[in-house]
Amino acid sequence: MTDAETAEQDVRRSSDAEVDAFLRRDSGAMARLWSDDMVVTNPLDKLVSKQTVLGLVESGVLVITEFVRQIEHLHVVGDVVFVAGSEDVVWGGKMPLAGKAQHLRFTAVWMQREGRWQEVIRHANVVSSP
């Protein structure tokens, strides 16, 4: 197996672990998957830090009760992996659309740091219904 194939498999597993962590509301797992300097442009059109997202999860504001991620593109460039695709989520907790389903598009960048893959930046936006 090539280094790129190994990186792809590792990042796919990490992406699956991220979805699982959201469904279990496991902020500890999220913290391990995300770099300390990670930033997110979230579906509410806010640019937020890792600590902000973790705080929203821990306070029960950010809850996802159903989460299906489809990776549609993955590109490995050395120790960086670019991932893009779609997500179907049902919001819970104290989210403005709790109980509602939304379809999202996302782009994420993962980097290998100290022997493990961490997400360093993410953008997600809501796809408007036609």
MDTraj code that builds the backbone (N, CA, C; nanometers):
import mdtraj as md
import numpy as np

residues = "MET THR ASP ALA GLU THR ALA GLU GLN ASP VAL ARG ARG SER SER ASP ALA GLU VAL ASP ALA PHE LEU ARG ARG ASP SER GLY ALA MET ALA ARG LEU TRP SER ASP ASP MET VAL VAL THR ASN PRO LEU ASP LYS LEU VAL SER LYS GLN THR VAL LEU GLY LEU VAL GLU SER GLY VAL LEU VAL ILE THR GLU PHE VAL ARG GLN ILE GLU HIS LEU HIS VAL VAL GLY ASP VAL VAL PHE VAL ALA GLY SER GLU ASP VAL VAL TRP GLY GLY LYS MET PRO LEU ALA GLY LYS ALA GLN HIS LEU ARG PHE THR ALA VAL TRP MET GLN ARG GLU GLY ARG TRP GLN GLU VAL ILE ARG HIS ALA ASN VAL VAL SER SER PRO".split()
xyz = np.array([
    [0.0851, -0.1179, 0.0000],
    [0.0000, 0.0000, 0.0000],
    [0.0901, 0.1248, 0.0000],
    [0.0544, 0.2232, -0.0816],
    [0.1332, 0.3459, -0.0883],
    [0.1050, 0.4349, 0.0325],
    [0.1916, 0.5335, 0.0531],
    [0.1701, 0.6300, 0.1617],
    [0.0387, 0.7043, 0.1426],
    [0.0061, 0.7391, 0.0174],
    [-0.1190, 0.8106, -0.0103],
    [-0.2399, 0.7240, 0.0216],
    [-0.2331, 0.5959, -0.0108],
    [-0.3445, 0.5051, 0.0196],
    [-0.3617, 0.4886, 0.1711],
    [-0.2509, 0.4790, 0.2417],
    [-0.2573, 0.4696, 0.3879],
    [-0.3161, 0.5967, 0.4471],
    [-0.2708, 0.7124, 0.3965],
    [-0.3243, 0.8403, 0.4446],
    [-0.4735, 0.8487, 0.4197],
    [-0.5166, 0.8071, 0.3012],
    [-0.6605, 0.8113, 0.2696],
    [-0.7401, 0.7245, 0.3664],
    [-0.6945, 0.6039, 0.3896],
    [-0.7652, 0.5153, 0.4835],
    [-0.7688, 0.5743, 0.6237],
    [-0.6570, 0.6290, 0.6684],
    [-0.6503, 0.6867, 0.8029],
    [-0.7458, 0.8056, 0.8172],
    [-0.7499, 0.8923, 0.7168],
    [-0.8365, 1.0096, 0.7243],
    [-0.9831, 0.9679, 0.7141],
    [-1.0143, 0.8696, 0.6319],
    [-1.1531, 0.8203, 0.6263],
    [-1.1964, 0.7666, 0.7629],
    [-1.1076, 0.6926, 0.8299],
    [-1.1390, 0.6416, 0.9647],
    [-1.1564, 0.7571, 1.0628],
    [-1.0700, 0.8577, 1.0529],
    [-1.0802, 0.9739, 1.1417],
    [-1.2095, 1.0503, 1.1160],
    [-1.2481, 1.0630, 0.9905],
    [-1.3731, 1.1304, 0.9564],
    [-1.4925, 1.0546, 1.0147],
    [-1.4899, 0.9216, 1.0033],
    [-1.5965, 0.8399, 1.0636],
    [-1.5990, 0.8566, 1.2150],
    [-1.4811, 0.8620, 1.2754],
    [-1.4724, 0.8803, 1.4211],
    [-1.5287, 1.0160, 1.4616],
    [-1.5100, 1.1176, 1.3782],
    [-1.5642, 1.2501, 1.4070],
    [-1.7171, 1.2464, 1.4070],
    [-1.7760, 1.1818, 1.3072],
    [-1.9220, 1.1684, 1.3020],
    [-1.9718, 1.0963, 1.4265],
    [-1.9055, 0.9865, 1.4608],
    [-1.9431, 0.9101, 1.5801],
    [-1.9323, 0.9945, 1.7066],
    [-1.8274, 1.0747, 1.7159],
    [-1.8081, 1.1602, 1.8339],
    [-1.9221, 1.2618, 1.8461],
    [-1.9659, 1.3181, 1.7339],
    [-2.0800, 1.4106, 1.7389],
    [-2.2059, 1.3390, 1.7860],
    [-2.2312, 1.2210, 1.7335],
    [-2.3523, 1.1478, 1.7719],
    [-2.3502, 1.1078, 1.9193],
    [-2.2306, 1.0817, 1.9734],
    [-2.2180, 1.0437, 2.1146],
    [-2.1934, 1.1653, 2.2042],
    [-2.1820, 1.2843, 2.1437],
    [-2.1518, 1.4079, 2.2170],
    [-2.0232, 1.3933, 2.2986],
    [-1.9230, 1.3321, 2.2348],
    [-1.7956, 1.3016, 2.2994],
    [-1.6933, 1.4111, 2.2661],
    [-1.6928, 1.5158, 2.3466],
    [-1.6027, 1.6276, 2.3208],
    [-1.4553, 1.5875, 2.3360],
    [-1.4280, 1.4875, 2.4171],
    [-1.2901, 1.4402, 2.4320],
    [-1.2374, 1.3799, 2.3026],
    [-1.3205, 1.2998, 2.2369],
    [-1.2805, 1.2421, 2.1087],
    [-1.2636, 1.3515, 2.0041],
    [-1.3542, 1.4490, 2.0049],
    [-1.3428, 1.5603, 1.9106],
    [-1.2122, 1.6349, 1.9336],
    [-1.1806, 1.6615, 2.0582],
    [-1.0588, 1.7359, 2.0916],
    [-0.9340, 1.6648, 2.0393],
    [-0.9334, 1.5319, 2.0427],
    [-0.8186, 1.4570, 1.9924],
    [-0.8114, 1.4607, 1.8399],
    [-0.9261, 1.4657, 1.7738],
    [-0.9303, 1.4649, 1.6275],
    [-0.8984, 1.6008, 1.5665],
    [-0.9161, 1.7064, 1.6427],
    [-0.8988, 1.8423, 1.5914],
    [-0.7691, 1.9024, 1.6432],
    [-0.7003, 1.9760, 1.5558],
    [-0.5794, 2.0464, 1.5987],
    [-0.6200, 2.1594, 1.6928],
    [-0.5289, 2.1998, 1.7786],
    [-0.5590, 2.3076, 1.8738],
    [-0.5893, 2.4394, 1.8031],
    [-0.5360, 2.4562, 1.6825],
    [-0.5592, 2.5808, 1.6075],
    [-0.6673, 2.5667, 1.5004],
    [-0.7476, 2.4615, 1.5098],
    [-0.8532, 2.4400, 1.4105],
    [-0.9547, 2.5544, 1.4125],
    [-1.0022, 2.5895, 1.2933],
    [-1.1114, 2.6853, 1.2796],
    [-1.2186, 2.6240, 1.1904],
    [-1.3421, 2.6645, 1.2163],
    [-1.4576, 2.6119, 1.1436],
    [-1.5433, 2.7289, 1.0974],
    [-1.5798, 2.7273, 0.9708],
    [-1.6893, 2.8121, 0.9247],
    [-1.8113, 2.7214, 0.9304],
    [-1.9012, 2.7498, 1.0249],
    [-2.0098, 2.6564, 1.0512],
    [-2.1350, 2.6884, 0.9682],
    [-2.2345, 2.5996, 0.9697],
    [-2.3560, 2.6217, 0.8918],
    [-2.4364, 2.7453, 0.9344],
    [-2.4029, 2.8028, 1.0500],
    [-2.4683, 2.9268, 1.0924],
    [-2.3907, 3.0490, 1.0435],
    [-2.2931, 3.0251, 0.9545],
    [-2.2120, 3.1293, 0.8911],
    [-2.1245, 3.2042, 0.9905],
    [-2.0743, 3.1320, 1.0909],
    [-1.9843, 3.1898, 1.1916],
    [-1.8479, 3.1221, 1.1807],
    [-1.7425, 3.1991, 1.1963],
    [-1.6078, 3.1454, 1.2032],
    [-1.5760, 3.1221, 1.3505],
    [-1.5531, 2.9961, 1.3875],
    [-1.5346, 2.9615, 1.5287],
    [-1.4107, 2.8742, 1.5476],
    [-1.3585, 2.8781, 1.6691],
    [-1.2398, 2.8003, 1.7050],
    [-1.2791, 2.6623, 1.7578],
    [-1.1785, 2.5787, 1.7705],
    [-1.1978, 2.4469, 1.8309],
    [-1.2614, 2.4605, 1.9690],
    [-1.2076, 2.5504, 2.0516],
    [-1.2589, 2.5655, 2.1882],
    [-1.4044, 2.6097, 2.1895],
    [-1.4429, 2.6952, 2.0952],
    [-1.5825, 2.7389, 2.0871],
    [-1.6734, 2.6218, 2.0530],
    [-1.6333, 2.5417, 1.9553],
    [-1.7160, 2.4257, 1.9166],
    [-1.7264, 2.3280, 2.0330],
    [-1.6141, 2.2996, 2.0981],
    [-1.6180, 2.2070, 2.2119],
    [-1.7088, 2.2610, 2.3220],
    [-1.7037, 2.3907, 2.3482],
    [-1.7914, 2.4510, 2.4485],
    [-1.9378, 2.4377, 2.4118],
    [-1.9703, 2.4531, 2.2845],
    [-2.1094, 2.4380, 2.2399],
    [-2.1575, 2.2936, 2.2568],
    [-2.0685, 2.1981, 2.2308],
    [-2.1041, 2.0569, 2.2499],
    [-2.1233, 2.0282, 2.3982],
    [-2.0284, 2.0719, 2.4795],
    [-2.0335, 2.0428, 2.6230],
    [-2.1516, 2.1095, 2.6923],
    [-2.1965, 2.2238, 2.6420],
    [-2.3099, 2.2939, 2.7027],
    [-2.4455, 2.2432, 2.6531],
    [-2.4442, 2.1530, 2.5551],
    [-2.5695, 2.1001, 2.5020],
    [-2.6336, 2.1875, 2.3955],
    [-2.5633, 2.2918, 2.3530],
    [-2.6173, 2.3759, 2.2451],
    [-2.6033, 2.3040, 2.1123],
    [-2.4839, 2.2543, 2.0821],
    [-2.4585, 2.1854, 1.9559],
    [-2.4800, 2.0361, 1.9745],
    [-2.5931, 1.9894, 1.9250],
    [-2.6280, 1.8476, 1.9319],
    [-2.6723, 1.8048, 1.7928],
    [-2.6205, 1.6921, 1.7489],
    [-2.6634, 1.6325, 1.6223],
    [-2.7185, 1.4951, 1.6560],
    [-2.8457, 1.4722, 1.6263],
    [-2.9092, 1.3450, 1.6625],
    [-2.9009, 1.2412, 1.5506],
    [-2.8859, 1.2865, 1.4273],
    [-2.8633, 1.1978, 1.3127],
    [-2.7580, 1.2641, 1.2255],
    [-2.6636, 1.1831, 1.1751],
    [-2.5514, 1.2407, 1.1010],
    [-2.5016, 1.1369, 1.0011],
    [-2.5164, 1.1685, 0.8725],
    [-2.4637, 1.0834, 0.7669],
    [-2.3710, 1.1692, 0.6806],
    [-2.2458, 1.1293, 0.6715],
    [-2.1464, 1.2018, 0.5914],
    [-2.1106, 1.1163, 0.4701],
    [-2.1075, 1.1799, 0.3550],
    [-2.0668, 1.1145, 0.2313],
    [-1.9440, 1.1870, 0.1776],
    [-1.8292, 1.1210, 0.1810],
    [-1.7086, 1.1794, 0.1232],
    [-1.7152, 1.1584, -0.0271],
    [-1.7113, 1.2687, -0.1011],
    [-1.7219, 1.2621, -0.2463],
    [-1.5881, 1.2884, -0.3149],
    [-1.4964, 1.3505, -0.2421],
    [-1.3647, 1.3801, -0.2978],
    [-1.2633, 1.3776, -0.1844],
    [-1.1522, 1.3116, -0.2094],
    [-1.0441, 1.3076, -0.1126],
    [-0.9136, 1.3122, -0.1911],
    [-0.8263, 1.4064, -0.1550],
    [-0.7010, 1.4247, -0.2271],
    [-0.5866, 1.4358, -0.1277],
    [-0.4870, 1.3502, -0.1442],
    [-0.3718, 1.3466, -0.0545],
    [-0.2548, 1.4202, -0.1190],
    [-0.1974, 1.5134, -0.0441],
    [-0.0763, 1.5836, -0.0869],
    [0.0213, 1.5771, 0.0305],
    [0.1053, 1.4771, 0.0300],
    [0.2019, 1.4596, 0.1388],
    [0.1326, 1.4379, 0.2720],
    [0.1561, 1.5298, 0.3671],
    [0.0973, 1.5199, 0.5005],
    [-0.0309, 1.6007, 0.5152],
    [-0.0936, 1.6331, 0.4012],
    [-0.2185, 1.7085, 0.4004],
    [-0.3206, 1.6315, 0.3174],
    [-0.4435, 1.6241, 0.3693],
    [-0.5518, 1.5583, 0.2960],
    [-0.6700, 1.6539, 0.2892],
    [-0.7169, 1.6742, 0.1666],
    [-0.8332, 1.7597, 0.1408],
    [-0.9540, 1.6686, 0.1209],
    [-1.0621, 1.6989, 0.1905],
    [-1.1822, 1.6162, 0.1865],
    [-1.3022, 1.7061, 0.1569],
    [-1.3907, 1.6594, 0.0689],
    [-1.5127, 1.7352, 0.0394],
    [-1.6269, 1.6373, 0.0187],
    [-1.7476, 1.6844, 0.0496],
    [-1.8631, 1.5981, 0.0318],
    [-1.9898, 1.6615, 0.0844],
    [-2.0810, 1.5737, 0.1249],
    [-2.2104, 1.6205, 0.1745],
    [-2.2422, 1.5534, 0.3066],
    [-2.3317, 1.6182, 0.3808],
    [-2.3746, 1.5662, 0.5104],
    [-2.5241, 1.5892, 0.5254],
    [-2.5897, 1.4903, 0.5818],
    [-2.7300, 1.5049, 0.6206],
    [-2.7338, 1.4959, 0.7723],
    [-2.7872, 1.6002, 0.8340],
    [-2.7901, 1.6061, 0.9798],
    [-2.9308, 1.6385, 1.0283],
    [-2.9590, 1.5943, 1.1489],
    [-3.0782, 1.6388, 1.2213],
    [-3.0255, 1.7033, 1.3483],
    [-3.0570, 1.8317, 1.3648],
    [-3.0095, 1.9085, 1.4791],
    [-3.0898, 1.8747, 1.6040],
    [-3.0270, 1.8856, 1.7182],
    [-3.0930, 1.8645, 1.8465],
    [-3.0490, 1.9715, 1.9440],
    [-3.0636, 1.9423, 2.0710],
    [-3.0182, 2.0336, 2.1755],
    [-3.0833, 2.1700, 2.1650],
    [-3.0021, 2.2724, 2.1789],
    [-3.0523, 2.4096, 2.1780],
    [-3.0236, 2.4791, 2.0454],
    [-2.9994, 2.3997, 1.9411],
    [-2.9735, 2.4568, 1.8086],
    [-3.0995, 2.5286, 1.7595],
    [-3.0817, 2.6353, 1.6809],
    [-3.1984, 2.7091, 1.6299],
    [-3.2967, 2.6211, 1.5529],
    [-3.2484, 2.5178, 1.4870],
    [-3.3365, 2.4306, 1.4086],
    [-3.3487, 2.2915, 1.4704],
    [-3.3475, 2.2835, 1.6030],
    [-3.3570, 2.1537, 1.6712],
    [-3.4773, 2.0762, 1.6196],
    [-3.4525, 1.9487, 1.5884],
    [-3.5572, 1.8618, 1.5356],
    [-3.5703, 1.8660, 1.3840],
    [-3.4969, 1.9543, 1.3207],
    [-3.5061, 1.9706, 1.1750],
    [-3.3858, 1.9062, 1.1068],
    [-3.4111, 1.8543, 0.9874],
    [-3.3043, 1.7969, 0.9056],
    [-3.2513, 1.9023, 0.8094],
    [-3.1205, 1.8957, 0.7836],
    [-3.0595, 1.9834, 0.6843],
    [-2.9559, 1.9060, 0.6046],
    [-2.9403, 1.9485, 0.4802],
    [-2.8385, 1.8926, 0.3928],
    [-2.7260, 1.9954, 0.3822],
    [-2.6030, 1.9505, 0.4059],
    [-2.4867, 2.0387, 0.4065],
    [-2.3861, 1.9955, 0.3011],
    [-2.3045, 2.0895, 0.2573],
    [-2.1831, 2.0617, 0.1808],
    [-2.0678, 2.0981, 0.2732],
    [-1.9590, 2.0217, 0.2661],
    [-1.8460, 2.0507, 0.3537],
    [-1.7137, 2.0342, 0.2799],
    [-1.6153, 2.1035, 0.3306],
    [-1.4756, 2.0874, 0.2904],
    [-1.3946, 2.0845, 0.4188],
    [-1.3026, 1.9910, 0.4275],
    [-1.2178, 1.9797, 0.5469],
    [-1.0735, 1.9544, 0.5041],
    [-0.9816, 2.0036, 0.5845],
    [-0.8401, 1.9799, 0.5615],
    [-0.7848, 1.9098, 0.6853],
    [-0.7191, 1.7967, 0.6630],
    [-0.6565, 1.7190, 0.7687],
    [-0.5052, 1.7215, 0.7470],
    [-0.4297, 1.7297, 0.8551],
    [-0.2835, 1.7273, 0.8479],
    [-0.2300, 1.6218, 0.9444],
    [-0.1204, 1.5601, 0.9027],
    [-0.0552, 1.4659, 0.9930],
    [0.0408, 1.5442, 1.0813],
    [0.0165, 1.5350, 1.2095],
    [0.0978, 1.6043, 1.3084],
    [0.1358, 1.5057, 1.4178],
    [0.2654, 1.4970, 1.4430],
    [0.3161, 1.4083, 1.5476],
    [0.2616, 1.2668, 1.5323],
    [0.2571, 1.2198, 1.4069],
    [0.2191, 1.0817, 1.3802],
    [0.0702, 1.0524, 1.3769],
    [-0.0148, 1.1549, 1.3859],
    [-0.1592, 1.1287, 1.3781],
    [-0.2266, 1.2364, 1.2950],
    [-0.3407, 1.2018, 1.2399],
    [-0.4154, 1.2925, 1.1546],
    [-0.5082, 1.3781, 1.2385],
    [-0.5058, 1.5094, 1.2127],
    [-0.5941, 1.6024, 1.2825],
    [-0.6573, 1.6966, 1.1816],
    [-0.7820, 1.7278, 1.2052],
    [-0.8518, 1.8234, 1.1204],
    [-0.8057, 1.9635, 1.1605],
    [-0.7683, 2.0453, 1.0612],
    [-0.7164, 2.1780, 1.0910],
    [-0.8100, 2.2896, 1.0454],
    [-0.8938, 2.2608, 0.9476],
    [-0.9906, 2.3620, 0.9036],
    [-1.1096, 2.2909, 0.8407],
    [-1.2262, 2.3525, 0.8586],
    [-1.3492, 2.2945, 0.8062],
    [-1.4446, 2.4070, 0.7686],
    [-1.5146, 2.3851, 0.6590],
    [-1.6204, 2.4759, 0.6163],
    [-1.7435, 2.3907, 0.5884],
    [-1.8576, 2.4332, 0.6383],
    [-1.9831, 2.3640, 0.6092],
    [-2.0911, 2.4684, 0.5832],
    [-2.1696, 2.4444, 0.4807],
    [-2.2806, 2.5350, 0.4539],
    [-2.4063, 2.4555, 0.4226],
    [-2.5189, 2.5186, 0.4518],
    [-2.6487, 2.4570, 0.4260],
    [-2.6788, 2.4680, 0.2773],
    [-2.7252, 2.3579, 0.2191],
    [-2.7664, 2.3576, 0.0794],
    [-2.9139, 2.3963, 0.0754],
    [-2.9429, 2.5021, 0.0039],
    [-3.0820, 2.5491, -0.0059],
    [-3.1637, 2.4509, -0.0901],
    [-3.2867, 2.4333, -0.0523],
    [-3.3759, 2.3475, -0.1300],
    [-3.4082, 2.4181, -0.2617],
    [-3.4163, 2.3405, -0.3720],
    [-3.4464, 2.4037, -0.5020],
    [-3.5865, 2.4585, -0.5097],
])
top = md.Topology()
chain = top.add_chain()
for i, resn in enumerate(residues, 1):
    res = top.add_residue(resn, chain, resSeq=i)
    for name in ("N", "CA", "C"):
        top.add_atom(name, md.element.get_by_symbol(name[0]), res)
traj = md.Trajectory(xyz[None], top)
